[in-house]
Amino acid sequence: MNIEVPASPFVSSYQGVDDVVLSLTGVAPPANIRLTSQIPKTPEYQTGGGRTTKTTLQIMLELGFSSFIEIAAKTNLEAYFFLSDTGAYFELENPDKDSIITSAKYGVAVRVGIAAFNLDASVSVSAPSVAAAATLKLASTTYEVMTLGIGLDALHATTPLINNTTGPYDLSTLDTIALVQSAIDDIIFEQTNSLVPILMSVNVDTNRLARVLSNDATSDYSEFVRSQIYGVKQAWYYNSLEDAIADIKPDINPEVLRTIYSDVLNLAPGVKPEPGSEAFRKAEELVFAGR
């Protein structure tokens, strides 16, 4: 299965490996997050915008939306984050077959990061619903705008959106985004050669990712995740690898458990995590990740 993952535009050398997508460091080893596609001189753009996806604060920060650090620090309320890309794109296959990245989307766009909090319980968690709720004062919202690959000649198209970036993300903002999309469509038609497309997102093959992270123990990402969760919980309960395997369930892969204990927790066979040890702290961190 492939999943689309937003990416920062930076592809560079990392830990001695060339062509690494830097926003994916930590997801897999550098050799497995390489992107070696070559952008053609005259790419064939597909226009279209308004696609908004729910995301996390961590991804927002990795993509460069720095203002959300202050938002997260100032409020103790549950916050929801969305990412909207409005622009023109093209997709390229990744020739590197050892990489978990199968293809990448490049483009020129206006990227909008949206934060919503103090959300009324009756509001569904989607960007259009949040915009409507903000208009009706049922939510507090804010947004930050980032231009990607749009040169100075085309920057005027984004001005209406940038000028209002201190305001709420509401229905009037959606109207402004539609106007910006129309202007970008005109720019693509009139002056494609003046634009500099950059990396927007990558498609990740979760089966390849499972093989990489499990040392080829499984190509089933769901099985890998189940086994990883089971393994780190067992370590958090101070159980050794042998204890964990003794209580194993049918849907847990014992080879994944061995990889988790040896490669992630650095625990030798027969060794139980000690309270306060590095292995225990790592297991605890993984148990509570995302909560």
C-alpha positions as CSV (number, residue, x, y, z in Angstrom):
1,M,0.0,0.0,0.0
2,N,1.2,3.5,-0.8
3,I,0.5,6.5,1.4
4,E,1.2,10.1,0.5
5,V,3.3,12.0,3.0
6,P,3.9,15.8,2.9
7,A,7.6,16.6,2.5
8,S,9.8,19.6,3.0
9,P,11.6,20.5,-0.3
10,F,15.1,19.7,1.0
11,V,16.9,16.7,-0.6
12,S,20.6,16.5,0.3
13,S,23.4,14.4,1.7
14,Y,22.8,13.0,5.1
15,Q,25.2,10.7,7.1
16,G,27.2,10.0,4.0
17,V,24.2,9.2,1.8
18,D,23.2,11.3,-1.2
19,D,19.7,12.4,-2.3
20,V,18.1,11.9,1.1
21,V,14.6,13.4,1.7
22,L,15.5,15.2,4.9
23,S,12.0,15.5,6.3
24,L,11.9,11.6,6.4
25,T,15.0,11.2,8.5
26,G,14.1,9.0,11.5
27,V,11.4,7.1,9.5
28,A,13.9,4.8,7.9
29,P,17.7,4.6,7.4
30,P,19.1,7.2,5.0
31,A,19.8,4.7,2.3
32,N,16.0,3.8,2.2
33,I,14.7,7.4,2.0
34,R,16.6,8.4,-1.2
35,L,14.9,10.3,-4.0
36,T,16.8,10.3,-7.3
37,S,14.1,11.6,-9.7
38,Q,15.3,14.2,-12.3
39,I,13.0,17.1,-12.9
40,P,12.4,17.6,-16.6
41,K,13.0,21.0,-18.2
42,T,9.4,21.4,-19.3
43,P,7.2,19.5,-16.9
44,E,3.6,18.9,-17.6
45,Y,1.6,20.5,-14.8
46,Q,-1.8,19.4,-13.6
47,T,-3.6,22.3,-11.9
48,G,-6.1,22.0,-9.1
49,G,-6.2,23.0,-5.5
50,G,-8.2,23.2,-2.4
51,R,-7.2,19.7,-1.3
52,T,-6.9,19.8,2.5
53,T,-5.7,17.0,4.8
54,K,-5.7,16.6,8.5
55,T,-2.2,16.4,10.0
56,T,-0.2,16.8,13.2
57,L,1.7,19.6,14.9
58,Q,5.0,17.7,14.4
59,I,4.5,17.5,10.7
60,M,3.6,21.2,10.6
61,L,6.8,22.1,12.4
62,E,8.9,19.9,10.1
63,L,7.4,21.6,7.1
64,G,8.4,25.0,8.4
65,F,5.3,26.5,10.0
66,S,7.1,28.0,12.9
67,S,4.2,30.1,14.2
68,F,2.5,26.9,15.5
69,I,5.1,26.5,18.2
70,E,3.7,29.6,19.9
71,I,0.2,28.4,19.4
72,A,0.9,25.0,21.0
73,A,2.7,26.7,23.9
74,K,0.0,29.2,24.7
75,T,-3.0,27.0,24.7
76,N,-3.8,23.9,26.7
77,L,-6.9,23.2,24.6
78,E,-7.0,20.3,22.1
79,A,-5.8,21.6,18.7
80,Y,-6.5,20.3,15.2
81,F,-4.1,20.9,12.3
82,F,-4.8,20.9,8.6
83,L,-2.6,21.3,5.5
84,S,-3.9,22.8,2.3
85,D,-2.0,23.0,-1.0
86,T,-3.2,25.2,-3.8
87,G,-1.3,25.2,-7.1
88,A,-0.1,23.0,-9.9
89,Y,1.8,19.7,-9.8
90,F,3.4,16.8,-11.6
91,E,4.5,13.4,-10.4
92,L,7.7,11.5,-11.0
93,E,8.6,7.9,-10.3
94,N,11.6,7.2,-8.0
95,P,14.2,5.1,-9.8
96,D,15.8,4.0,-6.5
97,K,14.2,0.6,-5.8
98,D,15.9,0.3,-2.4
99,S,14.0,3.4,-1.3
100,I,10.6,3.3,0.5
101,I,9.7,6.2,-1.7
102,T,8.0,5.0,-4.9
103,S,7.2,8.4,-6.4
104,A,7.2,12.1,-5.6
105,K,5.0,15.0,-6.3
106,Y,6.6,18.3,-7.4
107,G,4.9,21.6,-7.9
108,V,4.4,25.3,-7.4
109,A,1.9,26.1,-4.7
110,V,0.6,28.1,-1.9
111,R,0.7,25.9,1.2
112,V,-1.6,26.9,4.0
113,G,-1.2,25.5,7.5
114,I,-4.3,25.8,9.6
115,A,-4.8,25.4,13.4
116,A,-8.2,25.1,15.1
117,F,-8.9,24.9,18.8
118,N,-11.8,25.5,21.2
119,L,-13.8,23.5,18.7
120,D,-17.5,23.0,19.4
121,A,-18.4,19.4,20.0
122,S,-21.0,19.5,17.2
123,V,-18.4,20.3,14.5
124,S,-16.9,17.6,12.4
125,V,-13.1,17.6,12.2
126,S,-12.5,18.7,8.6
127,A,-11.1,21.9,7.2
128,P,-14.4,23.1,5.5
129,S,-16.3,22.3,8.7
130,V,-13.8,24.2,10.7
131,A,-13.9,27.2,8.4
132,A,-17.7,27.2,8.7
133,A,-17.5,26.9,12.5
134,A,-15.0,29.8,12.7
135,T,-17.5,32.0,10.7
136,L,-20.2,31.1,13.2
137,K,-17.8,31.7,16.1
138,L,-17.9,27.9,17.0
139,A,-14.1,27.6,16.8
140,S,-11.0,29.6,17.1
141,T,-8.7,29.4,14.0
142,T,-5.5,30.8,12.6
143,Y,-3.4,30.0,9.6
144,E,0.1,30.6,8.1
145,V,0.9,30.9,4.4
146,M,4.0,29.5,2.6
147,T,4.8,30.0,-1.1
148,L,6.6,27.1,-2.8
149,G,8.4,27.4,-6.1
150,I,6.5,30.6,-7.1
151,G,9.0,33.3,-8.3
152,L,8.7,37.0,-7.8
153,D,6.8,37.5,-11.0
154,A,4.1,35.2,-9.8
155,L,4.1,36.3,-6.2
156,H,1.3,38.9,-6.8
157,A,-1.2,36.0,-7.2
158,T,-0.8,35.0,-3.5
159,T,-1.1,38.6,-2.1
160,P,-4.8,38.4,-1.2
161,L,-4.1,35.3,1.0
162,I,-0.9,36.5,2.5
163,N,-2.4,39.9,3.5
164,N,-5.0,38.2,5.6
165,T,-2.7,35.7,7.2
166,T,-3.2,37.2,10.7
167,G,-7.0,36.7,10.5
168,P,-9.1,33.5,11.1
169,Y,-9.4,30.6,8.7
170,D,-13.1,30.9,7.8
171,L,-15.4,30.8,4.8
172,S,-14.0,34.0,3.4
173,T,-10.5,32.4,3.5
174,L,-11.8,29.5,1.3
175,D,-13.1,32.1,-1.2
176,T,-9.7,33.8,-1.2
177,I,-8.0,30.4,-1.8
178,A,-10.2,29.8,-4.8
179,L,-9.2,33.2,-6.3
180,V,-5.5,32.4,-5.7
181,Q,-5.9,29.0,-7.5
182,S,-7.4,30.8,-10.5
183,A,-4.5,33.2,-10.6
184,I,-2.0,30.3,-10.4
185,D,-3.8,28.5,-13.2
186,D,-3.3,31.6,-15.4
187,I,0.4,31.8,-14.5
188,I,1.0,28.2,-15.4
189,F,-0.6,28.8,-18.8
190,E,1.3,32.0,-19.5
191,Q,4.8,31.6,-18.0
192,T,5.6,28.0,-17.1
193,N,9.3,28.5,-17.7
194,S,9.6,31.2,-14.9
195,L,8.5,28.8,-12.2
196,V,10.8,26.5,-10.2
197,P,9.0,23.4,-9.1
198,I,10.0,21.9,-5.7
199,L,9.2,18.7,-3.8
200,M,5.8,18.8,-2.2
201,S,5.1,15.2,-1.1
202,V,6.3,11.6,-1.5
203,N,4.4,8.3,-1.9
204,V,5.7,5.7,0.6
205,D,5.3,2.0,0.1
206,T,4.4,0.7,3.5
207,N,5.3,-2.9,2.6
208,R,8.8,-1.8,1.7
209,L,8.9,0.2,5.0
210,A,7.8,-2.9,7.0
211,R,10.6,-4.9,5.4
212,V,13.2,-2.3,6.1
213,L,12.2,-1.7,9.7
214,S,11.8,-5.5,10.5
215,N,15.0,-6.6,8.8
216,D,12.9,-8.5,6.2
217,A,10.9,-10.3,8.9
218,T,7.6,-9.1,7.3
219,S,6.3,-7.1,4.4
220,D,2.9,-6.6,6.1
221,Y,3.0,-3.1,7.7
222,S,0.0,-3.8,9.9
223,E,1.6,-6.9,11.2
224,F,4.8,-4.9,11.9
225,V,3.0,-2.2,13.8
226,R,1.0,-4.7,15.9
227,S,4.2,-6.6,16.7
228,Q,6.1,-3.4,17.5
229,I,3.4,-2.1,19.9
230,Y,3.2,-5.5,21.6
231,G,7.0,-5.7,21.9
232,V,7.5,-2.2,23.4
233,K,4.6,-2.8,25.9
234,Q,6.2,-6.1,27.0
235,A,9.5,-4.3,27.5
236,W,7.7,-1.5,29.4
237,Y,6.3,-4.3,31.7
238,Y,9.9,-5.3,32.4
239,N,9.7,-8.5,30.3
240,S,12.5,-10.0,28.4
241,L,12.3,-11.1,24.8
242,E,11.7,-14.7,25.9
243,D,8.9,-13.6,28.3
244,A,7.3,-11.6,25.4
245,I,7.5,-14.6,23.0
246,A,6.1,-17.0,25.7
247,D,2.9,-14.9,25.8
248,I,2.8,-14.3,22.1
249,K,-0.5,-14.0,20.2
250,P,-1.2,-15.5,16.8
251,D,-1.2,-12.1,15.0
252,I,2.2,-11.2,16.4
253,N,5.4,-11.9,14.5
254,P,8.2,-13.2,16.8
255,E,10.9,-12.2,14.3
256,V,9.7,-8.6,14.5
257,L,9.9,-8.9,18.3
258,R,13.5,-10.0,18.1
259,T,14.3,-7.0,15.9
260,I,12.5,-4.6,18.3
261,Y,14.4,-5.9,21.3
262,S,17.8,-6.0,19.6
263,D,17.8,-3.1,17.2
264,V,15.4,-0.6,18.9
265,L,15.8,-1.3,22.6
266,N,19.3,-2.8,22.5
267,L,18.4,-5.6,24.8
268,A,20.2,-9.0,24.5
269,P,18.2,-12.2,24.8
270,G,17.3,-13.1,28.4
271,V,17.8,-9.5,29.6
272,K,14.9,-7.7,31.3
273,P,14.7,-3.9,31.1
274,E,15.6,-2.3,34.5
275,P,13.5,0.5,35.9
276,G,14.9,3.8,34.7
277,S,17.3,2.1,32.2
278,E,17.7,3.4,28.6
279,A,15.8,0.5,27.3
280,F,12.9,1.1,29.6
281,R,12.8,4.9,28.8
282,K,12.8,4.1,25.1
283,A,10.0,1.6,25.5
284,E,8.0,4.1,27.5
285,E,8.6,6.8,24.9
286,L,7.2,4.5,22.2
287,V,4.3,3.3,24.3
288,F,3.1,6.8,24.8
289,A,4.1,8.2,21.3
290,G,1.3,10.2,19.8
291,R,-0.8,10.4,23.0
